[in-house]
């Protein structure tokens, strides 16, 4: 999965879209309140949309691979 350990910016309450291409089945966990979990298929061009309402740093990780894909810095 690429990228790994990337950092991006977002605004609280605004939609965040992750576009994923994966060669393995896994679960994508967004460690926000509330938490979001998406099933990742071994496929191209998967799209996952969610919002984060509480500002702060939010890690997005692949569950089985134990890899942080991106950290989202959510601003108010």
Biopython code that builds the backbone (N, CA, C, O; Angstrom):
import numpy as np
from Bio.PDB.StructureBuilder import StructureBuilder

atoms = [
    (1, "UNK", "N", (0.852, -1.172, 0.000)),
    (1, "UNK", "CA", (0.000, 0.000, 0.000)),
    (1, "UNK", "C", (0.888, 1.222, 0.000)),
    (1, "UNK", "O", (1.847, 1.295, 0.768)),
    (2, "UNK", "N", (0.587, 2.160, -0.832)),
    (2, "UNK", "CA", (1.285, 3.438, -0.802)),
    (2, "UNK", "C", (0.243, 4.539, -0.766)),
    (2, "UNK", "O", (-0.814, 4.364, -1.372)),
    (3, "UNK", "N", (0.460, 5.631, -0.115)),
    (3, "UNK", "CA", (1.666, 5.937, 0.655)),
    (3, "UNK", "C", (1.628, 5.251, 2.017)),
    (3, "UNK", "O", (0.613, 4.673, 2.405)),
    (4, "UNK", "N", (2.729, 5.324, 2.725)),
    (4, "UNK", "CA", (2.755, 4.931, 4.127)),
    (4, "UNK", "C", (3.324, 6.095, 4.915)),
    (4, "UNK", "O", (4.247, 6.780, 4.474)),
    (5, "UNK", "N", (2.753, 6.302, 6.085)),
    (5, "UNK", "CA", (3.170, 7.376, 6.994)),
    (5, "UNK", "C", (3.068, 8.770, 6.379)),
    (5, "UNK", "O", (3.839, 9.657, 6.746)),
    (6, "UNK", "N", (2.147, 8.976, 5.465)),
    (6, "UNK", "CA", (1.925, 10.305, 4.898)),
    (6, "UNK", "C", (1.165, 11.163, 5.915)),
    (6, "UNK", "O", (0.533, 10.641, 6.834)),
    (7, "UNK", "N", (1.236, 12.472, 5.738)),
    (7, "UNK", "CA", (0.480, 13.401, 6.568)),
    (7, "UNK", "C", (-0.277, 14.348, 5.653)),
    (7, "UNK", "O", (0.295, 14.920, 4.725)),
    (8, "UNK", "N", (-1.583, 14.512, 5.924)),
    (8, "UNK", "CA", (-2.411, 15.419, 5.132)),
    (8, "UNK", "C", (-3.247, 16.283, 6.070)),
    (8, "UNK", "O", (-3.370, 15.989, 7.259)),
    (9, "UNK", "N", (-3.817, 17.347, 5.524)),
    (9, "UNK", "CA", (-4.648, 18.282, 6.279)),
    (9, "UNK", "C", (-6.111, 18.098, 5.892)),
    (9, "UNK", "O", (-6.425, 17.740, 4.756)),
    (10, "UNK", "N", (-7.008, 18.350, 6.861)),
    (10, "UNK", "CA", (-8.446, 18.332, 6.596)),
    (10, "UNK", "C", (-9.110, 19.316, 7.556)),
    (10, "UNK", "O", (-8.492, 19.790, 8.510)),
    (11, "UNK", "N", (-10.377, 19.611, 7.283)),
    (11, "UNK", "CA", (-11.156, 20.512, 8.124)),
    (11, "UNK", "C", (-12.276, 19.710, 8.774)),
    (11, "UNK", "O", (-12.956, 18.929, 8.110)),
    (12, "UNK", "N", (-12.463, 19.908, 10.078)),
    (12, "UNK", "CA", (-13.511, 19.191, 10.827)),
    (12, "UNK", "C", (-14.867, 19.389, 10.154)),
    (12, "UNK", "O", (-15.222, 20.496, 9.751)),
    (13, "UNK", "N", (-15.607, 18.304, 10.042)),
    (13, "UNK", "CA", (-16.945, 18.339, 9.481)),
    (13, "UNK", "C", (-17.015, 18.312, 7.970)),
    (13, "UNK", "O", (-18.105, 18.183, 7.415)),
    (14, "UNK", "N", (-15.889, 18.429, 7.285)),
    (14, "UNK", "CA", (-15.865, 18.383, 5.821)),
    (14, "UNK", "C", (-15.563, 16.956, 5.353)),
    (14, "UNK", "O", (-14.820, 16.235, 6.020)),
    (15, "UNK", "N", (-16.123, 16.543, 4.224)),
    (15, "UNK", "CA", (-15.865, 15.179, 3.734)),
    (15, "UNK", "C", (-14.378, 14.941, 3.451)),
    (15, "UNK", "O", (-13.681, 15.800, 2.912)),
    (16, "UNK", "N", (-13.925, 13.763, 3.827)),
    (16, "UNK", "CA", (-12.575, 13.289, 3.538)),
    (16, "UNK", "C", (-12.747, 12.062, 2.657)),
    (16, "UNK", "O", (-13.514, 11.158, 2.989)),
    (17, "UNK", "N", (-12.044, 12.027, 1.548)),
    (17, "UNK", "CA", (-12.147, 10.904, 0.623)),
    (17, "UNK", "C", (-10.783, 10.237, 0.505)),
    (17, "UNK", "O", (-9.783, 10.886, 0.199)),
    (18, "UNK", "N", (-10.759, 8.934, 0.753)),
    (18, "UNK", "CA", (-9.550, 8.137, 0.543)),
    (18, "UNK", "C", (-9.764, 7.301, -0.705)),
    (18, "UNK", "O", (-10.756, 6.580, -0.807)),
    (19, "UNK", "N", (-8.850, 7.392, -1.650)),
    (19, "UNK", "CA", (-8.903, 6.560, -2.836)),
    (19, "UNK", "C", (-7.799, 5.529, -2.707)),
    (19, "UNK", "O", (-6.627, 5.871, -2.547)),
    (20, "UNK", "N", (-8.183, 4.264, -2.777)),
    (20, "UNK", "CA", (-7.272, 3.169, -2.442)),
    (20, "UNK", "C", (-7.181, 2.171, -3.583)),
    (20, "UNK", "O", (-8.187, 1.793, -4.183)),
    (21, "UNK", "N", (-5.954, 1.753, -3.871)),
    (21, "UNK", "CA", (-5.696, 0.605, -4.727)),
    (21, "UNK", "C", (-4.878, -0.368, -3.890)),
    (21, "UNK", "O", (-3.846, -0.003, -3.327)),
    (22, "UNK", "N", (-5.343, -1.600, -3.814)),
    (22, "UNK", "CA", (-4.664, -2.581, -2.969)),
    (22, "UNK", "C", (-4.541, -3.909, -3.691)),
    (22, "UNK", "O", (-5.400, -4.280, -4.491)),
    (23, "UNK", "N", (-3.454, -4.626, -3.397)),
    (23, "UNK", "CA", (-3.291, -5.973, -3.959)),
    (23, "UNK", "C", (-3.602, -7.038, -2.913)),
    (23, "UNK", "O", (-3.364, -8.225, -3.139)),
    (24, "UNK", "N", (-4.135, -6.613, -1.769)),
    (24, "UNK", "CA", (-4.488, -7.550, -0.702)),
    (24, "UNK", "C", (-5.780, -7.108, -0.028)),
    (24, "UNK", "O", (-6.107, -5.922, -0.001)),
    (25, "UNK", "N", (-6.504, -8.071, 0.510)),
    (25, "UNK", "CA", (-7.715, -7.798, 1.278)),
    (25, "UNK", "C", (-7.293, -7.384, 2.682)),
    (25, "UNK", "O", (-6.409, -8.007, 3.269)),
    (26, "UNK", "N", (-7.913, -6.341, 3.226)),
    (26, "UNK", "CA", (-7.576, -5.861, 4.571)),
    (26, "UNK", "C", (-8.722, -4.988, 5.061)),
    (26, "UNK", "O", (-9.731, -4.837, 4.372)),
    (27, "UNK", "N", (-8.572, -4.423, 6.232)),
    (27, "UNK", "CA", (-9.519, -3.455, 6.785)),
    (27, "UNK", "C", (-8.778, -2.152, 7.016)),
    (27, "UNK", "O", (-7.672, -2.139, 7.555)),
    (28, "UNK", "N", (-9.395, -1.065, 6.606)),
    (28, "UNK", "CA", (-8.840, 0.259, 6.798)),
    (28, "UNK", "C", (-9.539, 0.867, 8.010)),
    (28, "UNK", "O", (-10.758, 1.036, 8.008)),
    (29, "UNK", "N", (-8.767, 1.195, 9.044)),
    (29, "UNK", "CA", (-9.324, 1.755, 10.278)),
    (29, "UNK", "C", (-8.976, 3.233, 10.373)),
    (29, "UNK", "O", (-7.812, 3.618, 10.268)),
    (30, "UNK", "N", (-10.000, 4.055, 10.574)),
    (30, "UNK", "CA", (-9.816, 5.483, 10.799)),
    (30, "UNK", "C", (-10.031, 5.704, 12.284)),
    (30, "UNK", "O", (-11.148, 5.558, 12.780)),
    (31, "UNK", "N", (-8.969, 6.056, 13.001)),
    (31, "UNK", "CA", (-9.016, 6.172, 14.459)),
    (31, "UNK", "C", (-9.486, 7.563, 14.877)),
    (31, "UNK", "O", (-8.721, 8.377, 15.394)),
    (32, "UNK", "N", (-10.775, 7.801, 14.632)),
    (32, "UNK", "CA", (-11.413, 9.060, 15.001)),
    (32, "UNK", "C", (-12.570, 8.741, 15.946)),
    (32, "UNK", "O", (-12.827, 7.578, 16.256)),
    (33, "UNK", "N", (-13.257, 9.775, 16.396)),
    (33, "UNK", "CA", (-14.456, 9.582, 17.222)),
    (33, "UNK", "C", (-15.630, 10.135, 16.438)),
    (33, "UNK", "O", (-15.708, 11.348, 16.246)),
    (34, "UNK", "N", (-16.569, 9.276, 15.964)),
    (34, "UNK", "CA", (-16.518, 7.821, 16.066)),
    (34, "UNK", "C", (-15.508, 7.228, 15.079)),
    (34, "UNK", "O", (-15.112, 7.869, 14.105)),
    (35, "UNK", "N", (-15.112, 6.004, 15.358)),
    (35, "UNK", "CA", (-14.170, 5.291, 14.500)),
    (35, "UNK", "C", (-14.873, 4.848, 13.221)),
    (35, "UNK", "O", (-16.066, 4.545, 13.237)),
    (36, "UNK", "N", (-14.139, 4.812, 12.126)),
    (36, "UNK", "CA", (-14.659, 4.317, 10.850)),
    (36, "UNK", "C", (-13.824, 3.109, 10.441)),
    (36, "UNK", "O", (-12.604, 3.101, 10.610)),
    (37, "UNK", "N", (-14.490, 2.088, 9.900)),
    (37, "UNK", "CA", (-13.811, 0.887, 9.415)),
    (37, "UNK", "C", (-14.347, 0.589, 8.017)),
    (37, "UNK", "O", (-15.558, 0.558, 7.796)),
    (38, "UNK", "N", (-13.429, 0.370, 7.080)),
    (38, "UNK", "CA", (-13.804, 0.074, 5.704)),
    (38, "UNK", "C", (-13.128, -1.223, 5.279)),
    (38, "UNK", "O", (-11.956, -1.448, 5.582)),
    (39, "UNK", "N", (-13.870, -2.077, 4.575)),
    (39, "UNK", "CA", (-13.308, -3.303, 4.023)),
    (39, "UNK", "C", (-12.602, -2.970, 2.719)),
    (39, "UNK", "O", (-13.204, -2.404, 1.806)),
    (40, "UNK", "N", (-11.325, -3.321, 2.634)),
    (40, "UNK", "CA", (-10.523, -3.074, 1.443)),
    (40, "UNK", "C", (-10.428, -4.377, 0.656)),
    (40, "UNK", "O", (-10.050, -5.417, 1.196)),
    (41, "UNK", "N", (-10.773, -4.308, -0.618)),
    (41, "UNK", "CA", (-10.661, -5.467, -1.500)),
    (41, "UNK", "C", (-9.326, -5.405, -2.233)),
    (41, "UNK", "O", (-8.666, -4.366, -2.258)),
    (42, "UNK", "N", (-8.944, -6.518, -2.822)),
    (42, "UNK", "CA", (-7.762, -6.537, -3.691)),
    (42, "UNK", "C", (-8.221, -6.030, -5.053)),
    (42, "UNK", "O", (-8.498, -6.804, -5.969)),
    (43, "UNK", "N", (-8.291, -4.689, -5.154)),
    (43, "UNK", "CA", (-8.841, -4.068, -6.359)),
    (43, "UNK", "C", (-8.340, -2.628, -6.466)),
    (43, "UNK", "O", (-7.839, -2.044, -5.505)),
    (44, "UNK", "N", (-8.496, -2.088, -7.661)),
    (44, "UNK", "CA", (-8.100, -0.698, -7.914)),
    (44, "UNK", "C", (-9.269, 0.253, -7.680)),
    (44, "UNK", "O", (-10.434, -0.146, -7.691)),
    (45, "UNK", "N", (-8.925, 1.520, -7.467)),
    (45, "UNK", "CA", (-9.886, 2.621, -7.439)),
    (45, "UNK", "C", (-11.057, 2.435, -6.473)),
    (45, "UNK", "O", (-12.215, 2.643, -6.836)),
    (46, "UNK", "N", (-10.740, 2.042, -5.247)),
    (46, "UNK", "CA", (-11.760, 1.976, -4.207)),
    (46, "UNK", "C", (-11.847, 3.346, -3.550)),
    (46, "UNK", "O", (-10.832, 4.017, -3.363)),
    (47, "UNK", "N", (-13.052, 3.756, -3.204)),
    (47, "UNK", "CA", (-13.264, 5.096, -2.674)),
    (47, "UNK", "C", (-14.008, 4.993, -1.344)),
    (47, "UNK", "O", (-15.064, 4.369, -1.251)),
    (48, "UNK", "N", (-13.431, 5.620, -0.319)),
    (48, "UNK", "CA", (-14.029, 5.616, 1.017)),
    (48, "UNK", "C", (-14.176, 7.059, 1.477)),
    (48, "UNK", "O", (-13.206, 7.818, 1.477)),
    (49, "UNK", "N", (-15.398, 7.441, 1.871)),
    (49, "UNK", "CA", (-15.669, 8.816, 2.280)),
    (49, "UNK", "C", (-16.204, 8.833, 3.711)),
    (49, "UNK", "O", (-17.015, 7.990, 4.093)),
    (50, "UNK", "N", (-15.740, 9.800, 4.492)),
    (50, "UNK", "CA", (-16.163, 9.944, 5.881)),
    (50, "UNK", "C", (-15.900, 11.373, 6.327)),
    (50, "UNK", "O", (-15.270, 12.146, 5.606)),
    (51, "UNK", "N", (-16.378, 11.723, 7.504)),
    (51, "UNK", "CA", (-16.067, 13.025, 8.098)),
    (51, "UNK", "C", (-15.492, 12.796, 9.489)),
    (51, "UNK", "O", (-15.755, 11.777, 10.127)),
    (52, "UNK", "N", (-14.710, 13.758, 9.942)),
    (52, "UNK", "CA", (-14.176, 13.775, 11.299)),
    (52, "UNK", "C", (-14.637, 15.094, 11.909)),
    (52, "UNK", "O", (-14.361, 16.160, 11.358)),
    (53, "UNK", "N", (-15.338, 15.033, 13.042)),
    (53, "UNK", "CA", (-15.917, 16.223, 13.646)),
    (53, "UNK", "C", (-15.059, 16.834, 14.745)),
    (53, "UNK", "O", (-15.251, 17.994, 15.108)),
    (54, "UNK", "N", (-14.118, 16.066, 15.275)),
    (54, "UNK", "CA", (-13.287, 16.540, 16.383)),
    (54, "UNK", "C", (-11.869, 16.807, 15.872)),
    (54, "UNK", "O", (-11.203, 15.892, 15.388)),
    (55, "UNK", "N", (-11.401, 18.073, 15.978)),
    (55, "UNK", "CA", (-10.045, 18.391, 15.520)),
    (55, "UNK", "C", (-8.979, 17.574, 16.254)),
    (55, "UNK", "O", (-9.163, 17.176, 17.404)),
    (56, "UNK", "N", (-7.867, 17.336, 15.566)),
    (56, "UNK", "CA", (-6.747, 16.595, 16.141)),
    (56, "UNK", "C", (-6.083, 15.747, 15.085)),
    (56, "UNK", "O", (-6.369, 15.885, 13.896)),
    (57, "UNK", "N", (-5.197, 14.873, 15.515)),
    (57, "UNK", "CA", (-4.478, 13.965, 14.611)),
    (57, "UNK", "C", (-5.214, 12.635, 14.564)),
    (57, "UNK", "O", (-5.499, 12.037, 15.601)),
    (58, "UNK", "N", (-5.519, 12.178, 13.360)),
    (58, "UNK", "CA", (-6.275, 10.948, 13.150)),
    (58, "UNK", "C", (-5.437, 9.992, 12.317)),
    (58, "UNK", "O", (-5.091, 10.300, 11.177)),
    (59, "UNK", "N", (-5.110, 8.840, 12.875)),
    (59, "UNK", "CA", (-4.347, 7.821, 12.148)),
    (59, "UNK", "C", (-5.294, 6.951, 11.329)),
    (59, "UNK", "O", (-6.376, 6.582, 11.786)),
    (60, "UNK", "N", (-4.867, 6.633, 10.114)),
    (60, "UNK", "CA", (-5.587, 5.702, 9.246)),
    (60, "UNK", "C", (-4.642, 4.543, 9.010)),
    (60, "UNK", "O", (-3.560, 4.712, 8.447)),
    (61, "UNK", "N", (-5.066, 3.342, 9.451)),
    (61, "UNK", "CA", (-4.169, 2.178, 9.429)),
    (61, "UNK", "C", (-4.803, 0.996, 8.732)),
    (61, "UNK", "O", (-6.021, 0.823, 8.744)),
    (62, "UNK", "N", (-3.949, 0.179, 8.120)),
    (62, "UNK", "CA", (-4.375, -1.127, 7.631)),
    (62, "UNK", "C", (-4.283, -2.099, 8.797)),
    (62, "UNK", "O", (-3.219, -2.264, 9.394)),
    (63, "UNK", "N", (-5.395, -2.737, 9.118)),
    (63, "UNK", "CA", (-5.493, -3.565, 10.313)),
    (63, "UNK", "C", (-4.557, -4.778, 10.265)),
    (63, "UNK", "O", (-3.741, -4.963, 11.169)),
    (64, "UNK", "N", (-4.665, -5.594, 9.231)),
    (64, "UNK", "CA", (-3.886, -6.837, 9.178)),
    (64, "UNK", "C", (-2.397, -6.599, 8.958)),
    (64, "UNK", "O", (-1.565, -7.322, 9.505)),
    (65, "UNK", "N", (-2.060, -5.594, 8.161)),
    (65, "UNK", "CA", (-0.654, -5.310, 7.875)),
    (65, "UNK", "C", (0.013, -4.446, 8.944)),
    (65, "UNK", "O", (1.235, -4.304, 8.959)),
    (66, "UNK", "N", (-0.797, -3.869, 9.841)),
    (66, "UNK", "CA", (-0.269, -3.003, 10.912)),
    (66, "UNK", "C", (0.581, -1.868, 10.345)),
    (66, "UNK", "O", (1.687, -1.603, 10.816)),
    (67, "UNK", "N", (0.042, -1.207, 9.324)),
    (67, "UNK", "CA", (0.741, -0.125, 8.660)),
    (67, "UNK", "C", (-0.097, 1.146, 8.751)),
    (67, "UNK", "O", (-1.291, 1.126, 8.452)),
    (68, "UNK", "N", (0.527, 2.254, 9.165)),
    (68, "UNK", "CA", (-0.150, 3.542, 9.117)),
    (68, "UNK", "C", (-0.036, 4.076, 7.700)),
    (68, "UNK", "O", (1.065, 4.323, 7.208)),
    (69, "UNK", "N", (-1.173, 4.252, 7.048)),
    (69, "UNK", "CA", (-1.202, 4.738, 5.675)),
    (69, "UNK", "C", (-1.045, 6.253, 5.671)),
    (69, "UNK", "O", (-0.246, 6.806, 4.916)),
    (70, "UNK", "N", (-1.824, 6.919, 6.530)),
    (70, "UNK", "CA", (-1.814, 8.376, 6.555)),
    (70, "UNK", "C", (-2.252, 8.857, 7.924)),
    (70, "UNK", "O", (-3.056, 8.209, 8.594)),
    (71, "UNK", "N", (-1.719, 9.997, 8.337)),
    (71, "UNK", "CA", (-2.208, 10.694, 9.514)),
    (71, "UNK", "C", (-2.853, 11.974, 9.017)),
    (71, "UNK", "O", (-2.245, 12.764, 8.294)),
    (72, "UNK", "N", (-4.113, 12.159, 9.429)),
    (72, "UNK", "CA", (-4.874, 13.332, 8.999)),
    (72, "UNK", "C", (-4.849, 14.352, 10.139)),
    (72, "UNK", "O", (-5.286, 14.061, 11.253)),
    (73, "UNK", "N", (-4.340, 15.535, 9.852)),
    (73, "UNK", "CA", (-4.358, 16.611, 10.830)),
    (73, "UNK", "C", (-5.637, 17.404, 10.590)),
    (73, "UNK", "O", (-5.737, 18.170, 9.631)),
    (74, "UNK", "N", (-6.624, 17.208, 11.485)),
    (74, "UNK", "CA", (-7.948, 17.812, 11.333)),
    (74, "UNK", "C", (-7.966, 19.142, 12.086)),
    (74, "UNK", "O", (-7.766, 19.198, 13.300)),
    (75, "UNK", "N", (-8.214, 20.212, 11.323)),
    (75, "UNK", "CA", (-8.287, 21.559, 11.900)),
    (75, "UNK", "C", (-9.742, 21.928, 12.173)),
    (75, "UNK", "O", (-10.649, 21.386, 11.541)),
    (76, "UNK", "N", (-9.968, 22.846, 13.111)),
    (76, "UNK", "CA", (-11.352, 23.294, 13.388)),
    (76, "UNK", "C", (-11.952, 24.045, 12.196)),
    (76, "UNK", "O", (-13.099, 24.488, 12.258)),
]
sb = StructureBuilder()
sb.init_structure("model")
sb.init_model(0)
sb.init_chain("A")
sb.init_seg("    ")
for serial, (resi, resn, name, xyz) in enumerate(atoms, 1):
    if name == "N":
        sb.init_residue(resn, " ", resi, " ")
    sb.init_atom(name, np.array(xyz, "f"), 0.0, 1.0, " ", f" {name:<3s}", serial, name[0])
structure = sb.get_structure()
